[in-house]
């Protein structure tokens, strides 16, 4: 190994501490700030540091976070940077390579050639950037995520390159984990919105009836008073269901309407998903009035129709296929002598 790339014991310890710390952050903004404010300056001294998410299709959407923070006059340079970022030699090279290690601008062009770029003349010259080293954290067909370090006086050494190469895979993992966490949170938020729109919620329990987690107002609906414990009536139904002596759906009459609970098996034997749906008190009686001659399932479908639910929404609530819902609707219309959902709603509202 070249003596120039050897790290001292103190440098090794500093790098290891950075690797350990970067996995402790719980959100992406905090991780980015730590990277630019603490980690990179301590490992590779520089005049400027930046985190960039380059939008190759719509450069105006490019995110560039620069440290030290730029004053108002310098902020105007960021707008121009977004316009000419496609000229950046490291970005140009990265677009043609799926795996791109840490590189310096001087790896690909002489300083005189670099000075002829609009990127330099309109942006970097005013910042005093003469030398730069950068590492890609994520590459997609239309975007690049990377960090860059810049200097005025001297180019980066092979020791600097090696330090960043050692740090980069850990940064890639940390940023990917945060991105996945954000995507998962978005999915959960969307699912919660969908459940709220359907007047539904979920509660996950173990075989002993202990609550593991929940979405929506499920705990409020069941009136859970002891932390993590299902009410006795619901737990008793679950135990009966396990012996196949209970109805597949538990119907509870509440002060505010009806609560319907279904138990859905999951891939984990130690976890059962309770799907809760609630409707108002207009049609809260469990059986249908005898004069309507509707089955229990047809009555459930009819009640949801009266609350404005589509076939797809009813299928989700009752855990049946939209085709089955469609068949139920046909039978309901035929039995009650109506031809539309509106007519059905009027008929049931009057009884």
RODO-2510 file (C-alpha; in nm, 4 decimals, decimal comma):
residues 351
     n   res          X          Y          Z
     1     x     0,0000     0,0000     0,0000
     2     x     0,1268     0,3485    -0,0892
     3     x     0,2481     0,5401     0,2150
     4     x     0,0305     0,8301     0,0981
     5     x    -0,2837     0,6249     0,1603
     6     x    -0,1874     0,4873     0,5015
     7     x    -0,4099     0,6031     0,7855
     8     x    -0,2796     0,6706     1,1321
     9     x    -0,4389     0,4898     1,4290
    10     x    -0,6137     0,8142     1,5196
    11     x    -0,7567     0,8489     1,1676
    12     x    -0,8772     0,4875     1,1763
    13     x    -1,0542     0,5507     1,5059
    14     x    -1,2150     0,8692     1,3744
    15     x    -1,3431     0,6866     1,0669
    16     x    -1,4833     0,3999     1,2738
    17     x    -1,6586     0,6441     1,5056
    18     x    -1,8205     0,8134     1,2047
    19     x    -1,9379     0,4787     1,0662
    20     x    -2,0867     0,3883     1,4042
    21     x    -2,2591     0,7238     1,4474
    22     x    -2,4119     0,7507     1,1003
    23     x    -2,6368     0,4521     1,1708
    24     x    -2,7814     0,6179     1,4818
    25     x    -2,9845     0,8874     1,3066
    26     x    -3,3597     0,8398     1,2809
    27     x    -3,4368     1,0774     0,9947
    28     x    -3,2764     1,1823     0,6671
    29     x    -3,2429     1,5606     0,7319
    30     x    -3,0513     1,4979     1,0544
    31     x    -2,8220     1,2500     0,8801
    32     x    -2,7522     1,4979     0,5999
    33     x    -2,6737     1,7766     0,8451
    34     x    -2,4379     1,5567     1,0450
    35     x    -2,2609     1,4466     0,7275
    36     x    -2,1949     1,8036     0,6113
    37     x    -2,1413     1,9706     0,9504
    38     x    -1,9453     1,7047     1,1387
    39     x    -1,8381     1,3873     0,9600
    40     x    -1,6885     1,5068     0,6316
    41     x    -1,5101     1,8136     0,7767
    42     x    -1,3436     1,5964     1,0407
    43     x    -1,2307     1,3342     0,7876
    44     x    -1,1339     1,5443     0,4860
    45     x    -1,0879     1,9183     0,5508
    46     x    -1,2484     2,1269     0,2764
    47     x    -1,3641     2,4818     0,2031
    48     x    -1,7075     2,3775     0,0772
    49     x    -1,9192     2,0668     0,1275
    50     x    -2,2438     1,9828    -0,0472
    51     x    -2,5159     1,7214    -0,0624
    52     x    -2,6842     1,7010    -0,4021
    53     x    -2,9879     1,5267    -0,5466
    54     x    -2,9526     1,6008    -0,9171
    55     x    -3,2696     1,5715    -1,1267
    56     x    -3,1384     1,4911    -1,4746
    57     x    -3,4736     1,5418    -1,6469
    58     x    -3,5820     1,8564    -1,4637
    59     x    -3,2661     2,0328    -1,3408
    60     x    -3,4711     2,3068    -1,1740
    61     x    -3,5819     2,0445    -0,9196
    62     x    -3,2241     1,9659    -0,8190
    63     x    -3,1602     1,9815    -0,4444
    64     x    -2,8257     2,1307    -0,3413
    65     x    -2,7381     2,1786     0,0270
    66     x    -2,4113     2,3673     0,0669
    67     x    -2,2016     2,4187     0,3803
    68     x    -2,0932     2,6663     0,5016
    69     x    -2,4315     2,8183     0,4251
    70     x    -2,4235     3,0729     0,1456
    71     x    -2,5250     3,4354     0,1902
    72     x    -2,7977     3,5963    -0,0202
    73     x    -2,5595     3,6952    -0,2983
    74     x    -2,4105     3,3462    -0,3163
    75     x    -2,7558     3,1862    -0,3054
    76     x    -2,8130     3,3157    -0,6580
    77     x    -2,5336     3,0862    -0,7721
    78     x    -2,7423     2,7829    -0,6800
    79     x    -3,0026     2,8708    -0,9419
    80     x    -2,7322     2,8878    -1,2069
    81     x    -2,5749     2,5659    -1,0755
    82     x    -2,9002     2,3814    -1,1416
    83     x    -2,8992     2,5086    -1,5004
    84     x    -2,5457     2,3929    -1,5807
    85     x    -2,5115     2,0926    -1,3499
    86     x    -2,5243     1,8600    -1,6517
    87     x    -2,1782     1,9913    -1,7478
    88     x    -2,0214     1,8531    -1,4320
    89     x    -1,7567     1,6003    -1,5424
    90     x    -1,8292     1,3657    -1,2537
    91     x    -2,2013     1,3628    -1,3293
    92     x    -2,1321     1,3110    -1,7004
    93     x    -1,9114     1,0126    -1,6209
    94     x    -2,1533     0,8699    -1,3669
    95     x    -2,4379     0,8703    -1,6197
    96     x    -2,2402     0,6175    -1,8248
    97     x    -2,1327     0,3919    -1,5391
    98     x    -2,3447     0,1815    -1,3043
    99     x    -2,0713     0,1674    -1,0395
   100     x    -1,8721     0,4838    -0,9940
   101     x    -1,6073     0,5107    -0,7204
   102     x    -1,4916     0,8303    -0,5552
   103     x    -1,3376     1,0595    -0,8150
   104     x    -1,1848     1,4031    -0,8485
   105     x    -1,2553     1,6438    -1,1301
   106     x    -0,8828     1,6323    -1,2069
   107     x    -0,9167     1,2593    -1,2827
   108     x    -1,0949     1,3495    -1,6064
   109     x    -0,9861     1,6935    -1,7177
   110     x    -0,7030     1,9401    -1,6763
   111     x    -0,7691     2,2542    -1,4780
   112     x    -0,7564     2,4674    -1,7946
   113     x    -1,0375     2,2613    -1,9491
   114     x    -1,2356     2,2795    -1,6259
   115     x    -1,2031     2,6591    -1,6300
   116     x    -1,3649     2,6761    -1,9741
   117     x    -1,6912     2,5233    -1,8498
   118     x    -1,9885     2,7496    -1,7794
   119     x    -2,0187     2,5517    -1,4574
   120     x    -1,6854     2,6978    -1,3477
   121     x    -1,7204     3,0452    -1,4988
   122     x    -2,0737     3,1095    -1,3670
   123     x    -2,0648     2,9204    -1,0370
   124     x    -1,7446     2,7679    -0,9073
   125     x    -1,5207     3,0644    -0,9948
   126     x    -1,7320     3,2927    -0,7754
   127     x    -1,7208     3,0423    -0,4907
   128     x    -1,3478     2,9928    -0,5241
   129     x    -1,3808     2,6231    -0,6083
   130     x    -1,0735     2,4975    -0,7950
   131     x    -1,0649     2,1343    -0,6859
   132     x    -1,3421     1,8902    -0,6080
   133     x    -1,3891     1,5274    -0,5069
   134     x    -1,7275     1,3555    -0,5025
   135     x    -1,8965     1,0228    -0,4306
   136     x    -2,2279     0,8904    -0,5584
   137     x    -2,4721     0,7483    -0,3045
   138     x    -2,7500     0,6499    -0,5415
   139     x    -2,7845     0,6358    -0,9186
   140     x    -3,1135     0,6076    -1,1054
   141     x    -3,2041     0,6630    -1,4674
   142     x    -3,3238     1,0165    -1,4020
   143     x    -3,1384     1,1238    -1,0874
   144     x    -2,8109     1,1121    -0,8989
   145     x    -2,7596     1,1470    -0,5232
   146     x    -2,4047     1,2445    -0,4263
   147     x    -2,1908     1,4440    -0,1882
   148     x    -1,9024     1,6650    -0,2917
   149     x    -1,6081     1,8337    -0,1210
   150     x    -1,4374     2,1399    -0,2702
   151     x    -1,1180     2,3370    -0,2103
   152     x    -0,9566     2,6594    -0,3224
   153     x    -0,5856     2,5862    -0,2852
   154     x    -0,4866     2,2206    -0,3247
   155     x    -0,6246     1,9095    -0,4892
   156     x    -0,7377     1,6108    -0,2863
   157     x    -0,4870     1,3342    -0,2128
   158     x    -0,5115     0,9581    -0,2521
   159     x    -0,5459     0,9401     0,1263
   160     x    -0,8566     1,1621     0,0991
   161     x    -0,9949     0,9394    -0,1727
   162     x    -0,9401     0,6238     0,0319
   163     x    -1,1111     0,7697     0,3403
   164     x    -1,4191     0,8600     0,1359
   165     x    -1,4182     0,5199    -0,0340
   166     x    -1,4166     0,3498     0,3064
   167     x    -1,7003     0,5697     0,4270
   168     x    -1,9130     0,5555     0,1129
   169     x    -2,0662     0,2018     0,1390
   170     x    -2,1821     0,2769     0,4921
   171     x    -2,3373     0,6025     0,3753
   172     x    -2,5105     0,4221     0,0883
   173     x    -2,6598     0,1728     0,3338
   174     x    -2,7700     0,4442     0,5775
   175     x    -2,9304     0,6617     0,3089
   176     x    -3,1030     0,3611     0,1508
   177     x    -3,2403     0,2541     0,4892
   178     x    -3,3795     0,6022     0,5523
   179     x    -3,5335     0,6151     0,2062
   180     x    -3,6997     0,2785     0,2619
   181     x    -3,8238     0,3953     0,6011
   182     x    -3,9735     0,7080     0,4438
   183     x    -4,1410     0,4989     0,1733
   184     x    -4,2795     0,2625     0,4363
   185     x    -4,4090     0,5562     0,6391
   186     x    -4,5775     0,6969     0,3288
   187     x    -4,7445     0,3606     0,2631
   188     x    -4,8639     0,3452     0,6234
   189     x    -4,9999     0,6984     0,6077
   190     x    -5,1808     0,6211     0,2810
   191     x    -5,3207     0,3010     0,4310
   192     x    -5,4409     0,4946     0,7340
   193     x    -5,6131     0,7482     0,5094
   194     x    -5,7783     0,4647     0,3173
   195     x    -5,8916     0,3008     0,6403
   196     x    -6,0346     0,6277     0,7660
   197     x    -6,2181     0,6794     0,4362
   198     x    -6,3665     0,3320     0,4737
   199     x    -6,4458     0,3860     0,8450
   200     x    -6,2040     0,1015     0,9162
   201     x    -5,9065     0,0254     1,1403
   202     x    -5,6755    -0,2647     1,2232
   203     x    -5,5410    -0,4177     1,5420
   204     x    -5,2635    -0,6784     1,5448
   205     x    -5,2725    -0,9274     1,8344
   206     x    -5,0861    -1,2386     1,9451
   207     x    -5,2598    -1,5737     2,0214
   208     x    -5,3063    -1,4637     2,3836
   209     x    -5,4992    -1,1554     2,2713
   210     x    -5,2273    -0,9051     2,3587
   211     x    -5,2272    -0,6010     2,1299
   212     x    -4,9067    -0,5718     1,9281
   213     x    -4,9847    -0,2631     1,7178
   214     x    -5,2760    -0,0828     1,5549
   215     x    -5,3786     0,1643     1,2877
   216     x    -5,6543     0,4209     1,2943
   217     x    -5,8927     0,4616     1,5898
   218     x    -5,9266     0,0863     1,6501
   219     x    -5,8316     0,0984     2,0195
   220     x    -6,0793     0,3794     2,0791
   221     x    -6,3562     0,1856     1,9067
   222     x    -6,3129    -0,1302     2,1119
   223     x    -6,2783     0,0700     2,4319
   224     x    -5,9439    -0,0796     2,5287
   225     x    -5,8743     0,0417     2,8828
   226     x    -5,5833    -0,1795     2,9892
   227     x    -5,2652    -0,1126     2,7886
   228     x    -5,2093    -0,3808     2,5298
   229     x    -5,5062    -0,5988     2,6289
   230     x    -5,8224    -0,6756     2,4281
   231     x    -6,1573    -0,6304     2,6045
   232     x    -6,2810    -0,9584     2,7514
   233     x    -6,5741    -0,9930     2,5086
   234     x    -6,3544    -0,9657     2,2011
   235     x    -6,0916    -1,2008     2,3441
   236     x    -6,3603    -1,4565     2,4285
   237     x    -6,4850    -1,4394     2,0700
   238     x    -6,1302    -1,4938     1,9448
   239     x    -6,0937    -1,8059     2,1626
   240     x    -6,4269    -1,9412     2,0378
   241     x    -6,3259    -1,8628     1,6820
   242     x    -6,0114    -2,0709     1,7279
   243     x    -6,2339    -2,3711     1,8056
   244     x    -6,4629    -2,2820     1,5113
   245     x    -6,7596    -2,2244     1,7445
   246     x    -6,7905    -1,8499     1,6835
   247     x    -6,9227    -1,6455     1,3937
   248     x    -6,6501    -1,5320     1,1496
   249     x    -6,7479    -1,1689     1,2158
   250     x    -6,8182    -1,0218     1,5582
   251     x    -7,0910    -0,7551     1,5548
   252     x    -7,0973    -0,5105     1,8445
   253     x    -7,3579    -0,2416     1,9054
   254     x    -7,2044     0,0832     2,0282
   255     x    -7,3510     0,4151     2,1373
   256     x    -7,2320     0,5659     1,8099
   257     x    -7,3221     0,2816     1,5769
   258     x    -7,2133    -0,0717     1,4907
   259     x    -6,8665    -0,2218     1,5071
   260     x    -6,7790    -0,5258     1,2990
   261     x    -6,4609    -0,7222     1,3697
   262     x    -6,3053    -0,9881     1,1470
   263     x    -5,9962    -1,1923     1,2309
   264     x    -5,7571    -1,2317     0,9371
   265     x    -5,4701    -1,4845     0,9586
   266     x    -5,1227    -1,3572     0,8698
   267     x    -4,8054    -1,5339     0,7590
   268     x    -4,6924    -1,5328     1,1214
   269     x    -4,8675    -1,7815     1,3511
   270     x    -4,7922    -1,5547     1,6440
   271     x    -4,9830    -1,2632     1,4921
   272     x    -5,3486    -1,2240     1,4003
   273     x    -5,4912    -0,9173     1,2290
   274     x    -5,8258    -0,7817     1,3447
   275     x    -5,9996    -0,5727     1,0795
   276     x    -6,2547    -0,3359     1,2292
   277     x    -6,5239    -0,1508     1,0391
   278     x    -6,7784     0,0837     1,1846
   279     x    -7,1028     0,2255     1,0554
   280     x    -7,3474     0,4705     1,2040
   281     x    -7,6639     0,3755     1,3937
   282     x    -7,9088     0,4037     1,1038
   283     x    -7,8862     0,0301     1,0255
   284     x    -7,7223    -0,1036     1,3386
   285     x    -7,9511    -0,3987     1,4024
   286     x    -7,7528    -0,7117     1,3117
   287     x    -8,0340    -0,8983     1,1297
   288     x    -8,2255    -0,7503     0,8405
   289     x    -8,5954    -0,6747     0,8948
   290     x    -8,7948    -0,9868     0,8071
   291     x    -8,9893    -0,8087     0,5341
   292     x    -8,6699    -0,7556     0,3347
   293     x    -8,5854    -1,1294     0,3195
   294     x    -8,2156    -1,0503     0,2919
   295     x    -7,9412    -1,2780     0,4155
   296     x    -7,6997    -1,1443     0,6790
   297     x    -7,4291    -1,0830     0,4146
   298     x    -7,6756    -0,9137     0,1773
   299     x    -7,7885    -0,6917     0,4651
   300     x    -7,4256    -0,5982     0,5348
   301     x    -7,3716    -0,5089     0,1695
   302     x    -7,6976    -0,3116     0,1607
   303     x    -7,6002    -0,1105     0,4687
   304     x    -7,2637    -0,0201     0,3194
   305     x    -7,4314     0,0832    -0,0063
   306     x    -7,6518     0,3188     0,1938
   307     x    -7,3382     0,4762     0,3370
   308     x    -7,2110     0,5575    -0,0094
   309     x    -6,9497     0,2819    -0,0423
   310     x    -6,8529     0,1516    -0,3841
   311     x    -6,8385    -0,2203    -0,4638
   312     x    -6,4597    -0,2100    -0,4396
   313     x    -6,4749    -0,0443    -0,0974
   314     x    -6,7335    -0,2938     0,0274
   315     x    -6,5152    -0,5796    -0,0980
   316     x    -6,2238    -0,4404     0,1049
   317     x    -6,4363    -0,3957     0,4171
   318     x    -6,5916    -0,7430     0,4038
   319     x    -6,2817    -0,9217     0,2687
   320     x    -6,4632    -1,0620    -0,0323
   321     x    -6,4093    -1,0129    -0,4035
   322     x    -6,5689    -0,7225    -0,5956
   323     x    -6,7362    -0,9855    -0,8156
   324     x    -6,9046    -1,1384    -0,5099
   325     x    -7,0204    -0,7934    -0,4004
   326     x    -7,1629    -0,7352    -0,7484
   327     x    -7,3632    -1,0592    -0,7227
   328     x    -7,4930    -0,9605    -0,3793
   329     x    -7,6024    -0,6226    -0,5180
   330     x    -7,7911    -0,7940    -0,8011
   331     x    -7,9762    -1,0168    -0,5535
   332     x    -8,0526    -0,7258    -0,3211
   333     x    -8,1994    -0,5176    -0,6049
   334     x    -8,4096    -0,8135    -0,7216
   335     x    -8,5412    -0,9014    -0,3735
   336     x    -8,6269    -0,5415    -0,2826
   337     x    -8,7544    -0,4396    -0,6248
   338     x    -8,5188    -0,1443    -0,6729
   339     x    -8,3035    -0,0542    -0,9719
   340     x    -8,0415     0,1799    -0,8279
   341     x    -7,8290     0,2380    -0,5204
   342     x    -8,0098     0,5662    -0,4632
   343     x    -8,3457     0,3916    -0,4613
   344     x    -8,2115     0,1310    -0,2200
   345     x    -8,0877     0,4012     0,0167
   346     x    -8,4275     0,5743     0,0162
   347     x    -8,6071     0,2453     0,0792
   348     x    -8,3922     0,1409     0,3750
   349     x    -8,3891     0,4902     0,5230
   350     x    -8,7676     0,4815     0,5479
   351     x    -8,7688     0,1564     0,7446
***
